[in-house]
Amino acid sequence: MLSYVNTDPVMFEYVSPEAMEGVLATGYLTPPDRTADPAIARHRQIMADHDGPQPSNYSLYGQALARQW
């Protein structure tokens, strides 16, 4: 069982499919690679405009927290 933190797409660059066999994971934000979603497209634009990191679960979560304040 993986928490949301460990479901970022970048993780799958480092972990083999065999190691992920049978894993259950939680998720509550739209994946950062769904560029057809207007909110994700906007997030990706914000990251590009401000020389931010590659869009990820972490940057999405950070933006969500920032918008609350």
N, C-alpha and C positions, 0 to 999 in steps of 0.2 A: 504494500500500500504506500503510495507516494502522496505527499502533501502538494498543494498547488505550487509551492516554491520550486519543486523539483520537476515540474511539467513544462518548463520553458523549452521551446524547440531547440535551443542551443545544446541542451543536455543530450539530445539524440545524435549529435555529432561525435560524442565521446563514449557513448554506451552502445554496445552491440545490440542488435535486435534479439539475439538469443538471451542476453541478460535481462531484457525487458519482457520476455515471454511470461504471460500470466499476471503482469503488474496491473493493479488498479490505481487510478489517480483521480484526484479531485480537481476541479477547475471552475472558476466563477467569472473570469473575464474573457472577452472575445479574444481568440488567438491573434497575435500581432501580424500573422501572415495573411489574414483575411482582408486584403486591401480593397475589396468591393464594399466593405462596411464603411460608411461615412465617418464614423468616430475613429476607426483605425486609420483611415486615410489622413484625417486631420492630425492624429497623433504622429504619424510618420512625417508629415510636413513640419510639425513643430520640432521634432528631433532633427530634421535636416536643416531647418532655418537657424537653429541655435547650436549647431555642431554637437548635438547630443550623441549618446551611444546608439548603437544599432537597436531599433525597436525590439522589445522583448517583454515578457511578462513583468519583469522588474521595472522597466521604464513606464509601462502602462499603469502599474500599481503606484509608482511614484507620482505620475500625473494625476491619478485619481485622488491621492492624498492631498496634493497641492491644490486641487480645485475645491476642496472642502474649506480651505482657509481663505 
